[in-house]
C-alpha cells in the first residue's frame, strides 16, 4: 500500500498523514502539518484508498480510525489539502463534472426529498448548536472576538443595507430557514416578508416564532418551491439556498428572481462559493449531508446570471467568516454531545462532527468562501459609492 500512497501523494507537500495499524505504518505526503491516524486494521486503509472522498468519512463514522491525539481538525486539514491537490492533478475532470451534474437534476420532487434529508431533523438538534436566532448560514464577524449571536445579527444588518429597504417594503425570502432573517427585517426595517421553504420542520418552527412575537401581520411563511412562487416584491433575498439549486437549474433560478422582482427592486444572493475552478463536489457530503447540492465557482454563477437581464451591482467575497462560524457551531455541538449520543447514537455524532470539522477545514484551507451577489434591474437603483453598505444612513 505504501507504493500506492507514494503514487497518489507524488508532489504533494501540503502536509503528512501517518497511518498506523498495529506495528505497521504508512505515510502520505510530505511536510507540515503532520497528523497521525490510528487504524482499526490495514483493511480500513485499503477501503479508504479505493475512494478517498467518500470512504474517509464513512470509515470514521464506523469507528474505522481515530486521530492519534484527538485532533480531528488537524487530520482533516491535511486530508482536505490532499483531496484538492488530487482533484487538480487527475485527468478527466470535465467528464466527472458533467456526470456530477446528473446528480444535481433537482426537480421539485427531488428538491423536496433533499431538503427532508437534512433540514427535517428534529429542530432541537439545531437549537443546541446554532445561535439564539437559529441562523444556519455564515455569520459576519465584524470583530474577531464577536459572539456568534452578534455576528449573525451583523450579517442580517449588512444584508438589509444591501437590499436598501424602504419602510413597508415587500420582501421575498427564498429558503427562509427557521425565520430569523424575516423576523429581523420585519422588526428592524418595517418590512413585510414572505418566506418560503421546503422543510416542514422549519416551517412549523418559523410560524411558531412569528406567532409568539405577534408578527403575523408582517410575516407569512409558506411550504413552497421557488419555481411556484407568484407575486411582485421590492426585494428578494436568498441566504444559503443557492447551494441546493444545482447547476442545471441555475438559469431557471435567476429567471424566477428576475420575474418576481419589481422594476425598482433589489436582490441579494448569499451563497457558499469556491475560489477554485468548477469542480465535482465531495462524495461524502453529497451522500450524507446535502444530496443534490453543489458549491459554485464565481464563473458558474455569473455565467448563469448574465442571460437573466439582472444587473450585478456588487460581488463581495467573505473569507474565513464561515470557518469561524463552523468553529462556534462545533464547540456548541461538542458541549451537547452526550445528549446527542443518547438521543441519536454515536454514529450520528461522528457523522455530524466530521461534517462540521471537514467544512471548517474546507473554508480555512480548501478555498471555499461566501459570495454576495447584489442584483437589480436598473443601473441607478443603488447609491454610487459603497459606503452605505458599512454605515447605516
C-alpha positions as CSV (number, residue, x, y, z in Angstrom):
1,X,0.0,0.0,0.0
2,X,3.0,2.3,0.5
3,X,3.7,2.2,-3.2
4,X,0.1,3.3,-3.9
5,X,0.3,6.1,-1.3
6,X,3.6,7.3,-2.8
7,X,2.0,7.4,-6.3
8,X,-1.1,9.2,-5.0
9,X,0.9,11.7,-3.0
10,X,3.6,12.3,-5.6
11,X,4.5,16.0,-5.4
12,X,2.1,16.7,-2.5
13,X,3.9,18.7,0.2
14,X,1.0,20.3,1.9
15,X,1.2,18.0,5.0
16,X,1.8,14.4,6.1
17,X,-0.7,11.8,7.1
18,X,0.7,8.9,9.0
19,X,-1.5,5.8,9.1
20,X,-0.8,3.3,11.9
21,X,-2.3,-0.2,12.2
22,X,-0.6,-2.3,15.0
23,X,3.1,-2.5,14.1
24,X,2.6,-1.3,10.5
25,X,2.9,2.3,9.4
26,X,2.2,4.0,6.1
27,X,2.7,7.7,5.1
28,X,1.1,10.0,2.6
29,X,2.5,13.3,1.6
30,X,5.4,15.5,2.9
31,X,5.9,18.5,5.1
32,X,3.8,20.1,7.8
33,X,1.3,19.9,9.3
34,X,1.8,16.3,10.4
35,X,-1.2,14.2,11.6
36,X,-1.4,10.6,12.7
37,X,-4.3,8.3,12.1
38,X,-4.8,5.1,14.2
39,X,-6.5,2.5,12.0
40,X,-8.6,-0.4,13.2
41,X,-6.8,-2.6,10.8
42,X,-5.0,-2.4,7.4
43,X,-8.2,-3.2,5.6
44,X,-9.5,0.2,6.6
45,X,-6.7,1.9,4.8
46,X,-7.4,-0.2,1.7
47,X,-11.0,0.8,1.8
48,X,-10.1,4.5,2.1
49,X,-7.7,4.3,-0.8
50,X,-10.4,2.8,-3.1
51,X,-12.4,6.1,-2.9
52,X,-10.9,8.6,-0.5
53,X,-13.5,11.4,-0.8
54,X,-16.3,9.0,0.3
55,X,-14.6,6.4,2.4
56,X,-12.5,8.6,4.6
57,X,-15.7,9.9,6.2
58,X,-17.6,6.7,6.1
59,X,-14.8,4.7,7.9
60,X,-14.6,7.4,10.6
61,X,-18.4,7.1,11.1
62,X,-17.9,3.3,11.5
63,X,-15.0,3.7,14.1
64,X,-12.5,2.5,11.5
65,X,-10.0,5.1,12.6
66,X,-9.2,7.8,15.2
67,X,-6.9,10.8,15.2
68,X,-4.0,9.8,17.4
69,X,-4.1,12.9,19.5
70,X,-7.8,13.5,19.3
71,X,-7.3,16.4,16.9
72,X,-9.7,15.6,14.1
73,X,-9.4,19.0,12.6
74,X,-5.7,18.6,12.0
75,X,-6.3,15.3,10.2
76,X,-8.9,16.9,8.1
77,X,-6.7,19.8,7.3
78,X,-4.1,17.5,5.7
79,X,-6.8,15.4,4.1
80,X,-8.6,18.4,2.6
81,X,-5.4,19.8,1.1
82,X,-4.6,16.4,-0.4
83,X,-8.0,15.9,-1.9
84,X,-7.8,19.4,-3.5
85,X,-4.3,18.5,-4.9
86,X,-5.5,15.2,-6.2
87,X,-8.5,16.8,-7.9
88,X,-6.3,19.3,-9.7
89,X,-3.9,16.5,-10.9
90,X,-6.3,13.9,-12.0
91,X,-7.4,13.7,-15.7
92,X,-10.9,13.7,-16.9
93,X,-12.2,16.5,-14.6
94,X,-14.5,17.8,-17.3
95,X,-16.2,14.3,-17.7
96,X,-16.6,13.9,-13.9
97,X,-18.1,17.4,-13.7
98,X,-20.6,16.6,-16.3
99,X,-21.5,13.3,-14.6
100,X,-21.8,15.2,-11.3
101,X,-24.5,17.4,-12.8
102,X,-26.7,14.4,-13.3
103,X,-26.9,14.2,-9.5
104,X,-28.0,17.9,-9.4
105,X,-31.1,17.5,-11.6
106,X,-33.3,18.8,-8.8
107,X,-36.9,18.5,-9.9
108,X,-39.4,19.9,-7.4
109,X,-39.9,16.4,-6.0
110,X,-36.2,15.7,-5.8
111,X,-35.6,19.1,-4.1
112,X,-38.3,18.2,-1.5
113,X,-36.6,14.9,-0.7
114,X,-33.2,16.5,-0.5
115,X,-34.4,19.1,2.0
116,X,-36.2,16.5,4.1
117,X,-32.9,14.5,4.3
118,X,-31.1,17.3,6.2
119,X,-33.5,20.0,7.4
120,X,-36.4,17.9,8.7
121,X,-34.3,16.6,11.5
122,X,-35.6,17.4,15.0
123,X,-35.3,21.2,15.4
124,X,-33.9,20.5,18.9
125,X,-30.7,19.4,17.2
126,X,-30.2,22.7,15.6
127,X,-31.3,24.7,18.7
128,X,-28.4,23.2,20.6
129,X,-25.6,24.3,18.4
130,X,-26.9,27.3,16.5
131,X,-27.3,30.9,17.9
132,X,-30.5,32.1,19.6
133,X,-31.9,33.2,16.2
134,X,-31.3,29.7,14.7
135,X,-29.4,31.1,11.7
136,X,-28.0,28.1,9.8
137,X,-25.7,30.1,7.5
138,X,-22.4,32.0,7.6
139,X,-22.2,34.8,10.2
140,X,-20.4,38.1,9.6
141,X,-17.7,38.7,12.1
142,X,-17.0,42.4,12.2
143,X,-14.6,41.9,15.1
144,X,-12.5,38.7,15.8
145,X,-13.9,38.3,19.3
146,X,-17.5,38.8,18.4
147,X,-20.0,36.3,19.7
148,X,-21.9,34.1,17.3
149,X,-25.2,35.8,18.2
150,X,-23.7,39.3,17.5
151,X,-22.1,38.1,14.2
152,X,-25.4,36.7,12.9
153,X,-27.2,39.9,13.7
154,X,-24.3,41.8,11.9
155,X,-25.0,39.6,8.9
156,X,-28.7,40.5,8.9
157,X,-27.9,44.2,9.2
158,X,-25.5,44.1,6.3
159,X,-28.0,42.2,4.1
160,X,-30.6,44.8,4.9
161,X,-28.3,47.6,3.8
162,X,-27.5,45.8,0.6
163,X,-31.3,45.4,-0.1
164,X,-31.7,49.2,0.6
165,X,-35.1,48.7,2.1
166,X,-37.7,51.3,2.3
167,X,-40.4,51.2,5.0
168,X,-43.2,48.8,4.1
169,X,-41.0,47.0,1.5
170,X,-42.4,43.6,0.3
171,X,-39.6,41.1,0.7
172,X,-39.3,37.6,-0.6
173,X,-37.0,35.3,1.4
174,X,-36.2,32.2,-0.7
175,X,-35.1,29.4,1.7
176,X,-36.2,31.2,4.8
177,X,-35.0,28.5,7.3
178,X,-36.3,29.0,10.8
179,X,-37.3,32.5,10.0
180,X,-34.5,34.5,11.7
181,X,-33.8,36.9,8.8
182,X,-37.5,37.5,8.1
183,X,-38.0,38.4,11.8
184,X,-35.0,40.7,11.7
185,X,-36.3,42.6,8.6
186,X,-39.8,42.9,10.0
187,X,-38.7,44.1,13.4
188,X,-35.9,46.5,12.3
189,X,-36.9,47.7,8.9
190,X,-40.7,47.7,8.8
191,X,-40.7,45.1,6.0
192,X,-43.5,42.7,5.0
193,X,-41.8,39.4,4.4
194,X,-42.9,36.3,2.6
195,X,-40.6,33.4,3.4
196,X,-40.7,30.1,1.5
197,X,-39.1,26.8,2.5
198,X,-39.4,23.1,1.5
199,X,-38.8,21.9,5.1
200,X,-42.0,21.0,7.1
201,X,-39.9,21.2,10.3
202,X,-38.5,24.6,9.5
203,X,-42.0,25.9,8.6
204,X,-43.5,24.8,11.9
205,X,-40.8,26.4,13.9
206,X,-40.8,29.7,11.9
207,X,-44.6,30.0,12.2
208,X,-44.5,29.4,15.9
209,X,-41.8,32.1,16.4
210,X,-43.8,34.6,14.4
211,X,-47.0,33.9,16.4
212,X,-45.0,34.2,19.7
213,X,-43.7,37.6,18.6
214,X,-47.0,38.8,17.3
215,X,-45.7,39.4,13.8
216,X,-48.4,37.6,11.8
217,X,-49.4,40.8,10.1
218,X,-45.9,41.4,8.6
219,X,-44.6,37.9,8.0
220,X,-46.0,34.9,6.1
221,X,-44.2,31.6,5.7
222,X,-45.1,29.1,3.0
223,X,-44.1,25.5,2.2
224,X,-43.3,26.3,-1.4
225,X,-40.8,25.7,-4.2
226,X,-39.3,28.9,-5.6
227,X,-40.4,27.8,-9.1
228,X,-44.0,28.0,-8.0
229,X,-43.9,31.4,-6.2
230,X,-46.0,34.2,-7.6
231,X,-46.2,37.9,-6.9
232,X,-44.1,41.0,-7.1
233,X,-41.5,42.0,-4.5
234,X,-39.5,45.1,-3.7
235,X,-36.6,43.0,-2.5
236,X,-35.6,39.3,-2.8
237,X,-33.1,37.7,-0.5
238,X,-31.8,34.1,-0.5
239,X,-29.3,33.0,2.1
240,X,-27.7,29.6,2.0
241,X,-30.2,28.2,-0.5
242,X,-28.4,28.6,-3.9
243,X,-26.1,25.8,-2.9
244,X,-29.1,23.4,-3.2
245,X,-30.3,24.6,-6.6
246,X,-27.9,22.5,-8.7
247,X,-26.2,23.7,-11.9
248,X,-28.9,22.5,-14.4
249,X,-31.4,24.8,-12.6
250,X,-29.3,28.0,-12.4
251,X,-31.0,29.6,-15.4
252,X,-34.4,28.9,-14.1
253,X,-33.5,30.2,-10.6
254,X,-32.2,33.6,-11.9
255,X,-35.2,33.9,-14.2
256,X,-37.5,33.5,-11.3
257,X,-35.7,36.1,-9.3
258,X,-35.9,38.5,-12.3
259,X,-39.6,37.8,-12.9
260,X,-40.6,38.2,-9.2
261,X,-38.5,41.4,-8.6
262,X,-40.2,44.8,-9.1
263,X,-38.5,47.1,-11.7
264,X,-37.1,49.2,-8.9
265,X,-36.2,46.3,-6.7
266,X,-33.0,44.8,-5.3
267,X,-32.0,41.2,-4.7
268,X,-29.2,39.7,-2.6
269,X,-28.0,36.2,-3.2
270,X,-25.8,34.8,-0.3
271,X,-24.2,31.5,-1.2
272,X,-21.2,29.4,-0.4
273,X,-18.7,29.6,-3.3
274,X,-15.4,28.2,-4.4
275,X,-12.3,30.3,-5.2
276,X,-11.1,27.5,-7.5
277,X,-12.4,26.5,-10.9
278,X,-15.6,24.5,-11.2
279,X,-15.4,21.0,-9.6
280,X,-17.5,18.0,-8.7
281,X,-18.1,18.3,-5.0
282,X,-17.3,15.9,-2.2
283,X,-18.9,12.5,-2.4
284,X,-19.3,12.1,1.4
285,X,-21.1,15.5,1.8
286,X,-23.3,14.7,-1.1
287,X,-24.3,11.3,0.3
288,X,-24.7,12.0,4.0
289,X,-25.3,15.8,4.4
290,X,-26.5,17.7,1.3
291,X,-27.8,15.4,-1.5
292,X,-28.3,17.2,-4.8
293,X,-26.1,20.2,-3.7
294,X,-23.3,21.9,-5.4
295,X,-21.0,24.8,-4.5
296,X,-20.4,27.1,-7.5
297,X,-17.4,28.8,-8.7
298,X,-18.0,32.5,-9.4
299,X,-17.6,31.9,-13.1
300,X,-20.6,29.4,-13.0
301,X,-22.9,31.7,-11.0
302,X,-22.1,34.7,-13.2
303,X,-22.5,32.8,-16.5
304,X,-25.9,31.7,-15.4
305,X,-26.8,35.2,-14.2
306,X,-25.9,37.0,-17.4
307,X,-28.9,35.9,-19.6
308,X,-31.4,36.8,-16.9
309,X,-31.3,40.6,-17.6
310,X,-30.5,41.1,-13.9
311,X,-27.6,43.6,-13.3
312,X,-24.7,42.6,-11.0
313,X,-24.2,45.7,-8.8
314,X,-21.8,44.2,-6.4
315,X,-19.9,41.0,-5.8
316,X,-18.4,40.6,-2.3
317,X,-16.3,37.7,-1.2
318,X,-16.3,36.7,2.5
319,X,-13.1,35.0,3.6
320,X,-12.9,32.9,6.7
321,X,-16.2,34.0,8.1
322,X,-17.7,30.6,7.6
323,X,-14.7,28.9,9.1
324,X,-15.2,30.9,12.3
325,X,-19.0,30.2,12.2
326,X,-18.4,26.5,12.0
327,X,-15.8,26.7,14.8
328,X,-18.6,28.1,17.0
329,X,-21.1,25.5,15.9
330,X,-18.8,22.6,16.6
331,X,-17.9,23.9,20.1
332,X,-21.6,24.1,20.9
333,X,-22.3,20.7,19.3
334,X,-19.5,19.1,21.4
335,X,-20.9,20.7,24.5
336,X,-24.1,18.8,23.9
337,X,-22.5,15.7,22.5
338,X,-23.6,13.4,25.4
339,X,-27.2,14.4,24.8
340,X,-27.0,13.7,21.1
341,X,-25.2,10.4,21.6
342,X,-28.0,9.3,24.0
343,X,-30.8,10.5,21.6
344,X,-29.4,9.8,18.2
345,X,-26.5,7.4,18.7
346,X,-22.7,7.6,18.4
347,X,-22.7,7.0,14.7
348,X,-24.8,10.2,14.2
349,X,-22.4,12.1,16.4
350,X,-19.4,11.0,14.5
351,X,-21.1,11.9,11.2
352,X,-22.0,15.3,12.5
353,X,-18.7,16.2,13.9
354,X,-17.0,15.0,10.7
355,X,-19.4,17.3,8.8
356,X,-18.8,20.4,10.9
357,X,-15.0,20.0,11.1
358,X,-14.5,18.9,7.4
359,X,-16.4,22.0,6.4
360,X,-14.4,24.2,8.7
361,X,-11.2,22.8,7.2
362,X,-12.6,23.5,3.7
363,X,-13.3,27.1,4.5
364,X,-10.0,27.6,6.3
365,X,-7.6,25.8,4.0
366,X,-9.6,24.5,1.0
367,X,-10.6,27.5,-1.0
368,X,-14.3,27.8,0.0
369,X,-15.8,31.2,0.7
370,X,-19.1,33.0,0.6
371,X,-20.3,35.1,-2.3
372,X,-22.7,38.0,-2.1
373,X,-24.3,38.9,-5.4
374,X,-26.3,42.2,-5.2
375,X,-28.7,42.4,-8.2
376,X,-31.1,44.9,-9.6
377,X,-32.9,45.8,-12.9
378,X,-31.7,49.4,-13.1
379,X,-28.2,50.8,-13.1
380,X,-29.3,53.8,-11.0
381,X,-31.2,51.8,-8.4
382,X,-28.5,52.0,-5.7
383,X,-26.1,54.7,-4.4
384,X,-22.9,55.2,-6.5
385,X,-20.5,54.8,-3.6
386,X,-20.3,51.7,-1.4
387,X,-20.1,53.5,2.0
388,X,-23.8,52.9,2.6
389,X,-23.0,49.2,3.0
390,X,-20.9,49.7,6.0
391,X,-22.6,52.5,8.0
392,X,-26.3,52.8,8.4
393,X,-27.6,56.0,6.8
